[in-house]
Amino acid sequence: MSGETELYVNPLKGAGNSYVVSTGASVTLPAKETIPGAGWVAWDGADEIEATTGHMVGVVEVDSEGKAKKGGIATVTAAE
């Protein structure tokens, strides 16, 4: 099932930083201090994300230069 899923990130991003997300059957986090590649898109930290139940969603906090600082991966449970 595909639909919208909510994410909760704790701790919140640092001042001047932002989030990027990626979804799919598998997601690999970028190495620290690298710029996430294709498939990672900006996320405001609040909007629901379109994803498929059973797939993965990755969230990465990036600094003002777009370099990965920290992140995590979770399994999606989408709402219709």
N, C-alpha and C positions, 0 to 999 in steps of 0.2 A: 504494500500500500504506500502510495506517495501522498504527501501532504505537508503541512506546516509543523515545525517542531520548535519548541522554546529552549533556549540555553541560559544557564546561570553560571557565571564565571566568578570564582572567588579565589584569591583576592582580586579586586578590581584592578584595571590597568593603571600604570603609573602616569603622572602628569606628562603631557606632550606625546604620549604613546597612543596607539590605536590597535584595533583587532583586524585580522583577516581570517576567513574560514574556507574550508574545503570539505566537500562531501563526496562519497562514492563507496563502492564495494570494499575498497581498502583506502586508507589515507596514511601517508607517511609524513611525520613532522619534519620540517627543515632543521638543519643543524643550527645551534645557537650562533648568532652573529652573521648568519647568511640571510639573503633576501629570498623569501618564499617564491617559488617558480609558478609556472602555468597552473591554473586550477584554483589558485588562492584568490579570493575576492574580499574587498573591504566589507566590514560588518560594523554596525554602530553600537553593538553591545546590548541592543534591546529588541530589535525586530525579529520576528519569527523567521526561520530558515526553511526553505523548500528542500525536503529530503525524503528518502525512502526508508521505511521501517526495515531494520536489520542491517542497513548500511552504516558507515562510520561518518562522524563529523569531527573535524579537527578545528581547533581554535588556537591561534597564535597571536600573542601580543608582540607588536613591532614598534620600534622606536621611530623618531622623526625621519630617519634615513631609510626606513623600511626593513631594518635588520631584526631578525627574530630574537626575542628576549626569553620567552617561556611559552609553553603551550600544553595542550592536552587533547586527547581523543576520547570520544564516547560513542556508544551504539545508539542509533536513532530509533525512537518510537514516535512515529508521525501521527498527527490527528487529521482526520478528514476535513 
